[in-house]
């Protein structure tokens, strides 16, 4: 263990050195933070400062009397009157901050409970309002023995400056709200910068997550968990220090587990606080505690317990508290169990689907700012437990399309009204069975309302369903679809393009095989279709190493007319040059295109007129590189959005022979089935088949009509 600790220390030193030299990150849009005063703005006049707390308290009381939530608006008013209002936090004896993409709310609530069991009075934003205005609302209460705050990753630096925490706990890092947060590596870097502003704070880190463990510095302690593995998609299996592939001897779920980097020595740290979770029980530091409720995530429990130990406070758990609203609430309705869980990103949704077995699922899906406007991540959720599905919410049709491409999902329907969807889902759930409501963040209130006051009566008509999906089988050699480097170029749900192609062939009775081509594998020379997706700079750099070795084969495939779909990062890597981690590097040179950093990141919905399909295609773009064509033709004319560069000046994408490059995520083939069939038609032509049979794409048509 001494050698590993020494290697980790050296690796973290190198990481800090690299961080100093990082090129400045360009700001992402942060609409939710508009009009939030900074704590370091010019101090308010004395009369305004004196009014800040009374005004906030008065407004909070008025909102409570009106039966409305009062988690943020009172604090917003207090911050307007006194931009330095957050400094009130320093009056609390202990100050604990919890951040990370997943599990903050449950961890903070449990820390508050454990502090109470230890006889300490606690103040905090236990309702989950984790931006400065929510934190300011919590500070309206009188100072207590301990302040426990959940803090948004992007505002962590501001909050740390204001309150000077004693302890900062980082739960784990997964992709989340990528149009706002950026890529996972960017979130990790922002947290690293924030932690450097609190040199005296104890860092309490999830050592099972390599991204989180790499934040070590100063006083650091790690918590680690042993539990049975779960199938949850990973968000960072490359070394956060040097970028090489991590070797795993065991995996808990996603990228969490026992890892080691052979290139630089970075490895999973020794645990300062350890727990074991099994279906039969939960043990912390060798002490057997009551079994965890199904709704309480083991990492939330472990993080909270570790925080108590790190602060030298006693741990007393006579029983576990009730779950945070929306994290496993359960009631019985008409002889059926109904449970509500949060599905905010691939990791949390996959975890909750596996954790809460159900006969029927109702997905309430939205794309508000707090949810993330890009819903491509639906395609990276492990949907294995789902059989009968209903959807509602602003993105009900998108979720229905996702479920349509999961062959084990037997039935699905979308509803315009959540109450109608609930009625239909409950009726489809057998007596004694379980209905799981899986809600994105802004849909949680609607899900909780359905659970607390279940609507009665018959449901209205559905607005969309699956329609027929299967044609008689044919006898052919399977179509080989090569999904290249999905771990490096799989950040934006583009792996779903492979699923779409496989299923659209299967529905026509044509066998197909989806092959994941990984670094070190031979080039997919015998593939019928080649797919590349988008990824972070670090992932693109690793992908380039593999692609460079395959270049002769890739060039031959392009010359032979093998259909290829290159999305975002894949498009850039095929070009003449691009910029990765602040350095210009040569691309494969297979497309006449150059990419350089733009003056702003291009994020949002996009529509293009595509001559190849003769239709309007839709997608979601999220890229900081701006591309310029040196030849070829544009994939489409921008109708709304940006495309290759700002304001649509360069058109969208590029086409050379049957190689299509585009910035459209979505995944693009799920949102635009005519493009999928165009590529499959090229395969049919190469194989000498007759024209492909048409499919019923009314589900996709309903989604596009939204």
N, C-alpha and C positions, 0 to 999 in steps of 0.2 A: 504493500500500500504506500510505502514511503516513496518508491519510484514514481508511482502514478501521481501522488501529490506534488512531487517536484516537477513532473512533466506538465501537470495542470497549471502550476504556478508560472512556469515559463511560457506556456501557451497563452495564459491570460495577459501576461506582460506584453507579448507580441500583439495580442488583440487590441490592447490599449494604445500601443504605438501606431497600429494601423488606423485606429479610430481618430487619432489626432490628425492624420494626413487625409482623412476622407474628404472627397469633394463635397461642397455644400449641398445638402438636399433641398430640392425645390419644394415649396409648400404645397400641400394638398388643400383642396377646398374643405373648410371646416364650418359648414353652414350652421351647425348646432351651437357654435360658439360665438355667433355674431352678437355684438352688443354686450359681451361679458367683460366688465372692466378688469384690467390687470391689477394685481396687488401692488405693482411697482409704479403705477401711475402717480401723477402729482398728488400730494396729499389733499384731502378735502378740507374745506373750511371747517373751523371748530364747530359751529352750529350744526352743520350737516353731519359731522361725525357723531355728535351727541344724539342726533335723531335716528341714526342708522339702526340701532337695535330696537328702540321702541316702535319705529315704523314697521320693521319686519315682524315683530311680535304681534302688533295690531292686525296686520294683514293676514298673518297665519291664523289668528283666532277667527277672523271674519270668514276666511275660506273654510275652516272647520265647521263653523256654524252653518255655512251654506252647503255642507256636505261634499265639498270638493277637496281634492288632494292639495296639500300645501308643502310639497317637497322642494320646490325650486323657486317659485315666484317671490316669496318673502325674502329669500336670500338675494335674488336679483335686485330687489329694491334696496336692500341694505348695502350691497356693493355699489349701487349707483350713488348712494349718499356718502359712502366711505369706501373708496377703492382698496384701502388697506384693511378692510374688515376681517379678512382671513387670519390676520396676525393675532386675533383673539384666541386662536387655538393654543398659543403658547402659555395661556393661563392654566391649561390642564396639566396635571402632574405627569401623565404618561401619554405619549402620542404615537399611535400605531396607524400605519398606512398599508393598505392592501391594493395591489394592482395586478395586471395580467389580463389576457383576453377572456378567459373562462373562469368561472367559479368565484368571482369577487364577492357578489352579494351574499351567497351562502356562507362563505368563509368569515366575512365581517359579522354576520348575524350570529354565527357560532362563537366567535371570539367574545362578542358582547354577552352571550349567555354564560360562557365560562368565567368571564370576569365577575359577573353577578354571583355565580356560585362561589367565587373566592371572596365575596363580601365587598366588592368594589363597585362604586357607582359609575355608570358609563354613559357617554354621550356619543352619538355618531349618526351617520346618514344610513341607518339600517334599512331604509326603503329603497336604496339603490340609486338615488340621484347623485351621480358621481362627478358632475362638472362643478366648476367653482360656485355657481349659484346654489346647487344642492348642498354643497359643503357649508356655504355661508348660512343656509337655513338651519343646519344642524348646530351651528355655533350661536344661534339665538338663545339656546339653553344656557343656564349658568354653568361655569366650569365644574368639572367632575374629577373623579380619581383618574379616569382614563378616557381618552378620545380615540375612537376607532373609526377610520374613514376608508371607504371604498373610493378609489381615485381613477378616473379615466386615464388611459395610457398617454394620450396626447397632451394632457394638462398636468401630468405628474411633476414636471420641472417647476411650474408655477406654484403648485401647492407645496412642494418641498421647500422652495424658497420662503414661502410665507409662514409655514408652521414649524419647520425644523423638527422632523419626526425623530423619535427614539429608535423606531424599528420600521423597516419597509419589507413587506412580504410580497414576493412575486409568485403567483400561482402557477402559471404556465403560459406558453405563447403559441397561439394558433391563428390561422388567417381569419379575419373578422372585419366586416365593413371595409373592404379593401378600397372602395372608391374614396373613403375618408381617411383610413389609417395608412393606406399604402400596403406594401408587401410585408410579410412577417419579419423579414430581416430589418426593414426600416423601423418597425415598431420596437424591435429589440435594441436598435441603435439609439432610439429616442429615450428608452428607459435607461440605457447605460449613461447617456448624457445627464439625465435627471439624477441618477444615483451619485454621480460624481459631484453633484452640488450639495450632497449631504455626507461629507466624509466621516462624521461622527456617528451616523446612524448605523445600527446593526442591519445587515442584509440577510434576510431569511429566504432562501431560494429552494425551489423544487429541483432537486438534484437529478431526478429522473429525466428531466427535459433538457437536452443539450443546449438549446437556445437560452433557457433560463439559467442553467448552471454556468454558462459563459459570462454571466453578469457579476461573477465573484470579484471582490476587491475590498481592501480595508478589512473591517470585521465582517466575516461571512460565516453563516452556518447553513447546513443543508438538511432538508427532510426528504426521505425516500420511502417508497411503498412497495410491498410485495403483495401481488394479487394475481388471480388467473387472467390470462390474456383475453382481450376483446378485439374484434375486427373493426378498427376505427382508422380512417385515412390519416396518413402522416403529413406534417407540414414543415419538415426540416430534417432530413436524414443526412445532410451534408455537414461536415464539421464547421461550426460557427467561427472557428479561428482561421483555418487555412483553406477551407472549401473542399477538401478531399472527402470521399465517401466514408461515413462512419461504419464501423463493424459492430454488429450487435450479437451478443451471446444470448440475450433474452429480450423480448419486447413485451411491455405491458399493454399499451395501445398507442396508436399514432406513432410519434417519434420517441415516446417515453420508454425507457428501459435501461439495460446495462450495455453501454456503448464505449467504443474506444477508437481513436484515430491513429492509424499506423503511421501516417505521414508526419504528424507533429506531436503526438503523445497526449493530446487532450483526451480526457476520459471521464466517465461517470465518477463523481467524488464519493468519498466515504460518507456515510450518513451520520449526522449528529443526532438526528431524531428519526426513528424508524417505526413503521407500523406494518402489520400484516392484516389483509382483508380477505376473508373467505365467505361463502354463503352462510357458514355456521357461526361466524363471530368476527370480532375486530379486536386486535391487540396492539397497544401502543407502549413502546419501551418495555416490552415483556409483560405488561399488565393487561389482563383481559377486561375489556369494557363491554357494555351492552351491545348486542348486534346492531349494526347500522341499519336505519330505516332504508327502504329501497330508494327513497327520494334524496338521501344525503350522499353526495359524491364522496368517496373515500379520501380524495385529495383535499377536499374542503375540510373534512374532519381532521385529517393529519396536519394540515397547515395551521388550523386554529389551535390544536393541542401543542404543536411545536412552538407557536408564538407564546403560549403561556409558559412553557419550559424555558424558552429563550429569555423571558423577562423575569425568571426565577419566581414565578407565581405558582401556587398549588393548582393541581388539576383535579377537579371533582366532577364526575359525570354520573349522577344517580340515574339519569335517563337522557336521551337525546331530545332536543326541543323539536317543536313542529317545524315543518319545512317552510322556507321563505315562500310567500304566495307565488304560484306559478311554477314551482319546482317540485312537483309531485303531490299536490293537493288531490285528495281522493274522496269521492262520495258514492253513494249507491242510488241509482235512479232506475225505477221499474225493474228491479231484480238484476241490474247490470252495474258493474263497477265502472266509474268514470274517473280518469286520472288526467291531470293537466301538467304538461311539461314544456320547457323552453327548447326551441330549436333555432339557435342563432347562427350556427356555422356548421361545416361538415363534422367537426369533432363532437360538439355538444349534441347535435341531432342524432348522429350515429350511436353515441353513448346512450342517449335516452331511449331510442328505439330498441336497443339490445337489453337495456336495464328494465324496461317496463313492457313485458310481454302483453299483447293485446289481440283480441279477435278482429277488431276493426280499428281503423285509424282515420281521424279527421285532422287534416292539415289546414291551419289558418295562416296564410302566407301573405306577406306585404313587403314593400320595398321603400319604406320611408327611410329618412336619413339614419335613424337609430337602428334600422334593420340592415342597412347597406342597400344601395340602389341597384347593384348588380346581383341578379339572382342565379348567375351561372353556377354558383356553389351547390345548388340543388343536385346537380349531376355527380357530385363527389360524395354524397351521403350514402352510406351503406344501408340500402333499403331491404335487406334480406328478410327481416321479420314481417314485412307488410304483405297482406293478402287482399284485403278489401279496403279500398281507400275512397275518401270523400275529401273535397277541398272547398275552401271559401276564402274570402279576403281579396284584396286588390290584385294579388298574383296567383289566384286560384287556378287559372288556366295554365300558367307556366308550370306549377307543381303537377297538374294533371298530365301535361306532356311528359314531364320527367317520369312519372309513374307508368305512363303508357309504354315506355321503353324498358320496363323491368318485367321480364316475361313471367315471373312467378306471381305478379300482382294480377289477381283474377278479375277484378272489377274496379271501376273508378268512375266518379262523376264529380263535376264542379257545379257549385251553386252560387248565385249572386248574393244570397243572404246567408249569414252564418247560422241563423236560427233554423232555416230550412235544411242546411247541411247537417246540423246537429240532429234534427228530427229523423232525417234519412239514415244517418250513421247509427243512431240508437236503434232504429227499427231493424237495421241489418245485423246488429250484434245479438247473438243468441242469448237467451236467458241464462244467467250465471256466468256470462262472458264479460270481457273488459273492452271498453272503448277508450282509446288514448287520444286526447286532444294535444296536438303538437303545434305550438304557436311560435311564430317569430316574435321579436321583442315587442313591437308596437301592437301586436294582436293579443298579447297576454290578458289585458283587461277584458276583451271580448270573450276569451276562453273562460276566464274566471266567472264572468257573468252568466255564461251558459251553464256552468257547473252549479252555481249557487241558485239560479232560478231557471231550471230546465224548461224550455218551451214545450208546449203540448200541441196536439193536433197533428194533421198530416202535412208532410213537406210539400212545398211548391215544386214546380218542374225544375229539373237540372238544366243548366245552360250549356253543358258540354259533357260528353262521355267518351269512352274509348272507341266505339265502333268496331267492326270486324278487323282482326289482326292477322289471320292465318289463311294461306292458300294451300292447295294440295302440294305435297313435296315433289321435288324433282331430284333426279339422280345426276349429280355433277361433282367434279372435284371441288372441295371447299374453296371459297374465295378467301384469300389470305390478306388480312388487313394488319399492317404493321404500325403499331402505336409506339413511336420512338421516344425513348428517354422520358417516360411519364413522371418519374420521380424528380427530374430536373426541370422539365417543361410541363408541369401539371398544376400550376398555381391557380389558374382561372377557370377550372371546370372543363377545359378543352378535351380532356380524356373522354368526355361524354360523346364526342363526335364518333369515336370508335363504336360505342354502344349503339348509337343511332344507325350506323351502317350495317352492323351485324343484324339488328332486329328488322330493319327494312328488307334485308335479304331473306331472313327467316320467314317473315310474313308472306313472302312470295314462294316459299318452299325451297329456297336455295340455301344450301349449307354454307356457313362462313366460320372462320376462325380469327379471333382477335389475339395477336401476338404482341406481348410487351417486350420491346427490344431495349435492352439495358446496356450501360457502358461495359465494354469488354466482349459483348456479343458480336458475332459476324454481322456485316451489313445485310439488311433484309432484301437481298437481290431478287428473291423469288416472290416478293410481295405483289399483290394485285393493286393495292392502294397504300400509300404512305401518308402518315399523319404526324405532325409536330404541333405542339402547343406553345403556350406562353409561360414564362417563368421569371424569377428574380435574376439580377445581374450575376450573382454567385452561381446559380443554377445554369444560366446560359454559358458561363465560362466553362463549367464542367461538361456541358453538352457539346461545346465546340471541340473539346478534346476528342470526344468519341466521333463526332461528325467528320472531323478532319481525317481520321483514319478511314472513314467510309467514302470519302469524296469521289474516288474513281467510280465506285459502284453507283453512287447517287447520281453522278453525271450521266452514266450509261442508262440508268432508269429514266431520267428525264429525256434523254435522246430517244429512248424507245417509246415514249409516250405513256409511261406508267402514271396514272393519276396521283397527284400529291396535293394535300391541303396543309398549308403552313400558316399557323395563326400567331400573330404578335411576335414573340421572341423567335419562333421558328422562321418567320418571314425575315426578320433582321439577320439571323445567322446565315441564311442562304444568300444574302446580299454581298456587295463588294467590301463593305466596311461597316463597323458599328462601334459604339462606345460602351465599355463595360467597366463598372467601378472606377469611372473617371479616366480610363485609358482607351484610346482609339486602337482597335484591333482589326485584323483582316478577317473578313467573312469567307464563306466557301466560294464566293464568286460564281454561283450558279444562277443568280438573278441580277439584272442590271439595276442595282438599287444601293443607295448609301443611306445610313442612318446616323444621326448625331443628336445630342441632347437639345431639346427645344427650350424656349423661354418659359413654357408652362407645361404642366402635365395635362393630357387630353383625356378627360373622364366624362362619360355620359352615354346616353342612348344615341344611336346613330342609324340612319336609313340611307341606303344607296340604291340607285337605279343600275341594275346589272344587265349588261347586254348579253352575257352568256345564257342566263336563264330567261331573260325578257321580262323580269319581274322586279319588284321592289324588295330588297333584302333588309333585314333588321338585325341589330346586335347591340352589344354594349362594349365600348372601347375604354381602355385604361392603360395608357402608355406614356412614358416620358420621352422616348425617342421619337424624333420626327424624321420621316423618310422621304427621299427624293428619288424618283425614277430616272434612270439614265437610258432606258429603252423599254421594250415590251409595251404592254397596254395596261391601263388602269383596270382593276377588277370592277370598279363601279364609279358612278358619278355621285358625289355627296349631295343628298337632299336635305339632311339635317345632321348636325354633329360636325366632326372635324376630318376624320380620315387620316391619311398619311401625315399631314401637317395641319397647323392651325387653320380654321375657317375653310377647309375643303379645297385649298388652292392646288394641292397635288393629286386630287382625286382620292380614291380609296383602293389600297392594295395594288397588286400587280399580277398579270397573267403572262406566262411564257409557256407555249405548247399546252400541256395539260397539268402544269404546275400552277396552283392558285395560292397566292399569298394575300392575307387579309388581317386587319386588326379587329375583326368582329368576333367577340366572345359571345357566349350565350347558353350552351355551345351553339355555334353558328348553324350546324346542320339540324339541330333540334328546332330552332326557331324558323328555319328555312328548308323544309323537306324537299323543295324542288331542286335545291343545290345538291342535296344528298343524292337524289335520283339522277341528276346530271352526271355525277361522278360514277354512280353505279352503271349508268348507261354506257359510259366509256369502257367500263370493265366488260359489259356484255358485248360491245363492239369488238374488243380485243379477243374475246373468247369465241366470237362467231355465233352468239346466241341471237334469238329473235328478240323483238322489243320487249322490255320489261312490262309486266302487268301493272296497271295503275293500282294505287292504294287509296283507302278512305282516309284522308287527312283532315277530316272535319275538326278533330281535336286541336291540331295546330292552327287551322283557320280561325277557330274561336279565340285562341290565344292572341293571334295577330290582329283580330278585330277589336281588341280591348282599347 
